[in-house]
Amino acid sequence: MAASLYIGGHCALDGTPASSRLRISPRNLLTHAVVFGMTGSGKTGLLLVMVEEALRAGVPVIVLDVKGDLANLGLACHAPGPEAYAPYIDSVNDRGDSAAREELTAAAVFEARETSFALWDLSHQQANAFHQRLALTIFTPGSDAGESLHLLSSLELANDRWNTALTEARNALSAAVSLVLRVMGRDDDPARSREHVLLSLLAEQRLKRGEGASLDVLIGDLREPPIETVGALPLDEFVSANERASLAAALNALLASPTFSAWRSGREMDVARWMKRRDDGRVPAVVVSVAHLDDEARMHVLGIVLEEVLSWTRTRPGTNQLCALVVMDEVYGLVPPHPASPPTRRPIVSLMKQGRAFGVGVVLATQNPMDLDYRTLSNAGLWAVGRLQTDADRARVIEGLTGVKASRGKRVEGEGGSLADTVKDLGPRWFLWRDSHEPSGPVLARTRDTLSWLRGPMTSADLSARKRVG
């Protein structure tokens, strides 16, 4: 593992220069990190730098890409000249957005990046070496733009977790059943929905026997139930025969839907296999892009993926080394304060509380800090605060930052109002940086250039084009 992760440069809060480069130990990310910043603050660039540095240090990474920006990891330079950028130039120019008001050329992009690389002691040769060492997979659940992903693996495919990790197996099954019911427009709450309870019970019986519980099998079980009671009640009192027939008909319609077939095909949800170093020494980088989904579908898909990540984390041996990194680029609405409980909240909270013991670090980022559970974020030892637009956002983040440090018995220099003023005046790619592993207190940090070409969100068309380019 590399001795340090190269983040960028830094200086004191008053602008006094510090050492020329900001480097941190990989172990610093074991206690997790949170990144805040409004649109244009450079938040995505910082996340991509953290991802790149972890991968350069040989640490596998899972990226949950909510907005489509972190799929830019697939745009690492893989050639020594402008030709590396040429396949993606047309899609940028066709957008007509602010990033493309002046038409780009591959040569201009290459030259601009050559110049900016030189400022950070980087080069296209380093970018090329990084790309060659990368084993990148971009999953697009429900779409074939990237790699397809079988989201119902924990329901439809046999899994030995039912013999080794019962709680994790049940949590993954519950998330899959919730997705099925949501798509059908039915109550998907595991604690309230009788349909959820019944389907989970029928599926669990088969999965414990080492069988899959595919939708067609569950339809048969609803029509001819293999059980007589649910809890203390007869089956017909819990869910009547007519209700079971209605549920079976709805499942059959779903099974016949060409659109839904995309959720049931592709690679199995096998995080252990995703994160296994390749025989040729390349480091796994897995991006699960959900930018193409609506908000509700996105929530359920991320819930399923996070449950699988949590299940894998708990099977790992204990360690004090950073062995894997989980990165999310926008957690607004995914980990809200109690009592709200979307399907993503439980696995995120659990990963933040337990991941360190298993060598799994978590990095969360948002431009909307008001809806976050700060008791969860208090588990983070590294805070990076970029420019925030509103007084309320700044106050909430600074309160969380100083509260975390106070609870650990460490005074934060420049507390309260002065830190808020600092955050208010930050420019792009500058962050108020506080690392609990460093006794010197907060500094101002500026991120280095990314080795990958950070050129804006990757659309489905862009991801399809990337597959063709190879």
C-alpha positions in Angstrom: 0.0 0.0 0.0 1.3 3.5 -0.8 2.6 5.6 2.0 0.2 8.4 1.4 -2.7 9.6 -0.7 -2.0 12.8 -2.7 -5.0 15.0 -2.3 -3.6 18.4 -3.5 -2.2 21.4 -1.7 -3.0 23.2 1.5 -2.4 26.3 3.6 -3.3 27.7 7.0 -6.7 29.3 7.6 -5.3 32.8 7.4 -3.7 31.9 4.0 -0.2 31.3 5.3 1.4 28.7 3.1 2.0 25.3 4.6 3.8 22.4 2.9 3.3 22.4 -0.9 1.3 19.2 -0.9 -1.5 17.7 1.1 -1.1 14.0 1.7 -2.9 11.7 4.0 -2.4 8.1 5.2 -4.9 5.6 3.7 -5.7 4.7 7.3 -7.3 8.1 7.8 -10.1 7.0 5.5 -10.8 4.0 7.8 -12.6 6.4 10.1 -14.7 7.7 7.1 -15.0 11.1 5.5 -17.8 13.5 4.7 -17.7 16.1 1.9 -20.0 19.2 1.7 -20.3 21.8 -1.0 -22.7 23.5 -3.3 -22.8 23.0 -7.1 -19.6 24.2 -8.6 -17.6 24.0 -5.3 -15.4 21.1 -6.6 -17.0 18.4 -4.4 -17.1 15.9 -7.2 -13.5 16.5 -8.1 -12.4 15.9 -4.5 -14.4 12.6 -4.5 -12.8 11.5 -7.7 -9.3 12.4 -6.3 -10.0 10.2 -3.3 -11.2 7.4 -5.5 -8.1 7.7 -7.7 -5.7 7.8 -4.8 -7.3 4.8 -3.1 -7.0 2.8 -6.4 -3.4 3.9 -6.9 -2.7 2.6 -3.4 -4.1 -0.7 -4.4 -7.4 -0.3 -2.5 -10.6 -1.6 -4.3 -13.4 0.9 -4.5 -17.2 0.8 -4.9 -18.7 4.0 -6.1 -22.5 4.6 -5.9 -23.0 7.3 -8.6 -26.2 9.2 -8.0 -25.6 12.0 -10.5 -23.5 10.4 -13.2 -20.4 12.4 -12.6 -18.2 9.7 -11.0 -18.6 7.5 -14.0 -16.0 9.9 -15.4 -13.6 7.4 -13.8 -14.0 5.6 -17.1 -12.5 8.6 -18.9 -9.0 8.0 -17.6 -6.4 8.7 -20.2 -5.5 5.5 -22.0 -3.4 6.9 -24.8 -0.4 9.3 -25.0 -2.1 12.1 -27.1 -5.4 13.9 -28.0 -6.8 10.6 -29.4 -7.7 9.6 -25.8 -10.3 12.3 -25.7 -11.6 12.3 -29.3 -14.4 9.6 -28.8 -16.1 11.8 -26.2 -15.7 15.3 -27.6 -18.8 15.2 -29.8 -21.2 14.3 -27.0 -19.9 17.2 -24.9 -20.3 19.7 -27.8 -23.8 18.4 -28.6 -25.0 19.2 -25.0 -25.0 23.0 -25.4 -24.5 23.4 -21.6 -22.2 25.8 -19.9 -19.3 23.4 -20.1 -19.5 23.4 -23.9 -20.4 26.9 -24.9 -17.1 27.1 -26.8 -16.7 24.0 -28.9 -14.0 21.7 -27.7 -11.4 19.9 -29.7 -9.4 16.8 -28.6 -6.2 18.7 -29.1 -7.4 21.7 -26.9 -8.5 19.4 -24.1 -5.2 17.5 -24.2 -3.1 20.7 -24.1 -5.1 22.2 -21.3 -4.8 19.1 -19.2 -1.0 18.9 -20.0 -0.7 22.5 -18.5 -2.8 21.8 -15.4 -1.1 18.5 -14.8 2.2 20.2 -14.7 1.0 22.4 -11.8 0.5 19.3 -9.7 3.5 17.3 -10.7 1.2 15.0 -12.8 1.4 13.9 -16.4 -0.6 12.0 -19.1 1.9 9.2 -18.6 0.8 8.8 -15.0 -2.9 9.0 -16.1 -2.2 6.3 -18.6 -0.4 4.1 -16.0 -3.4 4.6 -13.7 -5.8 3.5 -16.4 -3.8 0.4 -17.2 -3.9 -0.7 -13.6 -7.6 -0.2 -13.3 -10.2 -3.0 -13.6 -13.2 -0.8 -14.0 -16.8 -2.0 -14.2 -19.7 0.4 -14.6 -23.1 -1.1 -13.7 -26.3 0.6 -14.8 -29.2 -1.3 -13.1 -32.3 -1.5 -15.2 -30.4 -0.4 -18.3 -27.9 -1.9 -20.8 -26.0 1.4 -21.2 -23.3 -0.1 -18.9 -23.1 -3.6 -17.5 -26.4 -5.1 -16.6 -27.0 -6.0 -12.9 -29.3 -8.7 -11.6 -30.9 -6.7 -8.8 -33.0 -9.6 -7.6 -30.1 -12.0 -7.1 -30.8 -12.3 -3.4 -34.3 -13.4 -4.1 -34.1 -15.5 -7.3 -30.6 -17.1 -6.9 -29.4 -19.6 -4.3 -26.9 -18.2 -1.9 -24.8 -19.9 0.8 -25.4 -16.9 3.1 -28.5 -18.6 4.3 -26.2 -21.1 6.0 -23.5 -18.7 7.2 -25.0 -15.2 7.7 -28.8 -15.5 8.2 -29.4 -11.9 9.3 -27.6 -10.4 6.3 -29.4 -12.9 4.0 -32.7 -11.8 5.3 -31.9 -8.1 5.0 -30.9 -8.5 1.3 -34.0 -10.6 0.6 -36.2 -7.9 2.2 -34.7 -5.2 0.0 -35.3 -7.3 -3.1 -39.0 -8.0 -2.1 -39.5 -4.3 -1.5 -38.3 -3.5 -5.0 -40.7 -6.0 -6.5 -43.7 -4.7 -4.6 -42.8 -1.0 -5.3 -42.6 -1.7 -9.0 -46.1 -3.3 -8.8 -47.4 -0.2 -6.9 -48.1 -2.1 -3.7 -47.1 -1.5 -0.1 -43.4 -2.3 0.2 -42.9 -1.7 3.9 -41.3 -4.8 5.5 -42.9 -4.0 8.8 -46.4 -3.2 7.6 -47.1 -5.0 4.3 -48.7 -8.4 4.7 -47.8 -9.1 1.0 -44.1 -8.4 1.9 -44.2 -10.7 4.9 -45.8 -13.5 2.8 -43.5 -13.3 -0.2 -40.5 -13.1 2.1 -41.6 -16.2 4.1 -42.3 -18.2 0.9 -38.9 -17.2 -0.6 -37.0 -17.8 2.6 -38.2 -21.4 2.8 -36.9 -22.1 -0.7 -33.6 -20.2 -0.2 -32.8 -22.1 3.0 -33.1 -25.3 1.0 -30.5 -24.1 -1.4 -33.1 -23.3 -4.1 -33.8 -20.0 -5.9 -37.1 -18.3 -5.4 -37.7 -16.8 -8.9 -40.9 -14.9 -9.6 -42.5 -17.8 -11.5 -41.8 -20.1 -8.5 -43.4 -17.6 -6.1 -46.4 -17.4 -8.3 -46.9 -21.1 -8.0 -46.4 -20.9 -4.2 -49.1 -18.2 -4.0 -51.5 -20.4 -6.0 -50.7 -23.6 -4.0 -49.2 -22.4 -0.7 -46.7 -24.8 0.9 -47.6 -23.3 4.3 -50.8 -23.3 6.5 -50.0 -20.5 9.0 -48.2 -17.2 9.1 -47.2 -16.4 12.7 -50.1 -17.4 14.9 -52.8 -17.0 12.2 -54.1 -19.4 9.6 -52.8 -18.4 6.1 -56.3 -17.6 4.9 -56.9 -15.1 7.8 -53.5 -13.4 7.2 -53.9 -13.1 3.4 -57.1 -14.5 1.8 -57.2 -16.8 -1.2 -58.5 -13.9 -3.3 -55.8 -11.6 -2.2 -53.1 -14.2 -3.0 -54.6 -14.7 -6.4 -54.5 -11.0 -7.0 -50.9 -10.8 -5.9 -50.0 -13.8 -8.2 -51.7 -12.1 -11.2 -49.7 -8.9 -10.5 -46.5 -10.8 -10.2 -47.3 -12.6 -13.5 -47.8 -9.3 -15.3 -44.5 -8.1 -13.9 -42.8 -11.3 -15.0 -44.1 -10.8 -18.5 -43.1 -7.2 -18.7 -40.1 -6.6 -21.1 -39.2 -3.6 -19.1 -38.9 -5.4 -15.8 -36.7 -8.1 -17.4 -33.8 -5.7 -17.3 -33.9 -5.9 -13.5 -33.6 -9.7 -13.6 -30.6 -10.1 -16.0 -27.0 -9.3 -15.9 -24.2 -10.0 -13.4 -25.1 -11.4 -10.0 -24.9 -9.2 -7.0 -21.7 -10.7 -5.7 -19.7 -7.9 -4.0 -16.9 -10.4 -2.9 -16.3 -11.2 -6.6 -16.5 -7.5 -7.6 -13.8 -6.6 -5.1 -11.4 -9.4 -5.7 -8.1 -8.3 -7.2 -7.6 -9.5 -10.7 -5.0 -12.2 -11.5 -3.1 -9.7 -13.6 -2.8 -7.4 -10.6 -5.3 -4.8 -11.7 -7.3 -3.1 -8.9 -11.1 -3.4 -9.0 -13.2 -0.2 -9.3 -16.9 -0.7 -9.4 -19.3 2.1 -10.3 -23.0 1.6 -9.8 -24.6 4.4 -11.8 -28.3 5.2 -10.9 -28.4 8.6 -12.5 -30.9 7.3 -15.1 -33.5 6.2 -12.5 -36.3 8.2 -11.0 -35.9 9.1 -7.3 -38.0 6.3 -5.9 -36.4 3.6 -8.0 -33.0 5.0 -7.2 -33.7 4.7 -3.5 -34.7 1.1 -3.7 -31.8 0.1 -6.0 -29.3 1.8 -3.7 -30.9 0.0 -0.7 -30.4 -3.4 -2.4 -26.8 -2.6 -3.3 -25.9 -1.2 0.1 -27.4 -4.2 1.9 -25.2 -6.4 -0.3 -22.1 -4.2 0.5 -22.9 -4.4 4.2 -23.3 -8.2 4.1 -20.0 -8.5 2.4 -18.3 -6.2 4.9 -19.4 -8.3 7.8 -17.8 -11.4 6.3 -14.4 -9.8 6.2 -11.6 -10.4 8.7 -10.8 -7.7 11.2 -8.0 -5.4 10.3 -6.5 -1.9 10.9 -5.7 -1.3 7.3 -7.8 0.3 4.6 -8.8 -2.6 2.4 -11.8 -1.2 0.6 -13.5 2.2 0.1 -17.3 2.9 -0.5 -18.0 6.3 -2.0 -21.4 8.0 -2.5 -21.6 11.3 -4.3 -25.0 12.6 -3.1 -26.6 11.2 0.1 -29.4 13.8 0.4 -32.6 11.9 1.3 -30.7 8.6 1.7 -29.7 9.0 5.4 -32.2 11.4 7.0 -32.6 12.0 10.7 -34.7 9.6 12.7 -37.6 8.6 12.4 -37.5 8.7 8.6 -36.2 5.3 7.4 -35.7 4.9 3.6 -34.2 1.6 2.6 -30.7 3.2 2.3 -30.6 4.5 5.8 -30.0 1.3 7.8 -27.1 0.0 5.7 -25.4 3.4 5.5 -25.6 3.9 9.3 -24.3 0.3 9.8 -21.4 0.8 7.4 -20.4 4.1 9.2 -20.5 2.4 12.6 -19.0 -1.0 11.7 -16.9 -0.6 8.6 -13.7 0.5 10.3 -13.3 -2.8 12.1 -13.4 -4.7 8.8 -11.1 -2.4 6.9 -13.9 -0.7 4.9 -13.9 3.1 4.8 -16.9 5.2 3.7 -17.0 8.6 2.0 -20.3 10.5 1.8 -20.9 13.8 0.0 -23.8 16.1 -0.4 -24.7 19.7 -1.5 -27.8 19.5 0.7 -26.6 19.2 4.4 -29.9 20.1 6.1 -31.5 16.7 5.8 -28.6 14.6 7.1 -28.4 12.6 10.3 -25.5 14.2 12.1 -25.3 11.5 14.7 -24.4 9.2 11.8 -21.9 11.7 10.3 -20.3 12.1 13.7 -18.6 8.8 13.0 -16.5 10.5 10.3 -13.0 11.5 11.2 -12.4 13.6 8.1 -14.6 16.6 7.1 -14.1 18.6 3.9 -16.4 21.6 3.7 -16.6 23.5 0.4 -18.5 26.6 -0.3 -22.2 26.5 0.9 -24.7 28.9 -0.3 -27.0 29.5 2.6 -26.4 30.6 6.2 -28.5 27.7 7.4 -26.3 25.2 5.5 -23.1 26.7 6.8 -24.4 26.9 10.4 -25.5 23.3 10.3 -22.3 21.9 8.9 -20.0 24.0 11.3 -22.1 23.0 14.2 -21.7 19.3 13.2 -17.9 19.8 12.6 -17.2 21.6 15.9 -19.5 19.3 17.8 -17.7 16.2 16.6 -14.4 17.6 17.7 -15.6 18.8 21.0 -17.0 15.3 21.7 -13.5 13.9 21.2 -12.0 16.4 23.5 -10.2 18.3 20.8 -10.6 22.1 20.4 -11.2 23.3 16.9 -9.3 26.5 16.3 -11.4 29.2 14.6 -14.7 27.7 15.9 -18.2 28.9 15.1 -18.6 32.2 13.2 -15.1 32.5 11.9 -15.2 29.1 10.3 -18.6 29.9 8.8 -17.1 33.1 7.3 -14.2 31.0 5.9 -16.6 28.6 4.3 -18.6 31.4 2.8 -15.6 32.9 1.0 -14.2 29.6 -0.4 -13.5 29.5 -4.1 -13.9 26.4 -6.4 -11.9 23.4 -5.4 -11.1 24.9 -2.0 -12.2 23.2 1.2 -12.1 23.7 4.9 -10.3 20.5 5.8 -10.4 18.9 9.2 -8.8 15.5 9.8 -9.1 14.1 13.3 -5.8 12.2 12.8 -3.9 15.5 12.4 -3.3 17.4 15.6 -2.6 20.7 13.8 -6.3 21.6 13.4 -8.3 22.8 10.3 -6.5 23.9 7.2 -7.6 25.2 3.8 -7.1 22.5 1.1 -7.2 22.7 -2.7 -7.7 19.5 -4.7 -5.2 18.5 -7.4 -6.4 17.8 -10.9 -8.0 14.5 -11.5 -6.2 11.9 -13.6 -9.6 11.0 -15.1 -11.2 13.6 -17.4 -13.9 15.2 -15.3 -16.1 16.5 -18.1 -19.6 16.4 -16.7 -22.3 13.7 -16.1 -22.1 10.5 -18.1 -25.4 10.0 -19.8 -26.7 6.6 -20.9 -25.5 7.4 -24.5 -22.1 8.3 -23.1 -21.8 5.0 -21.3 -22.9 3.1 -24.3 -20.3 4.9 -26.4 -17.7 4.0 -23.8 -18.6 0.3 -24.1 -18.1 0.5 -27.9 -14.8 2.3 -27.5 -13.7 -0.4 -25.0 
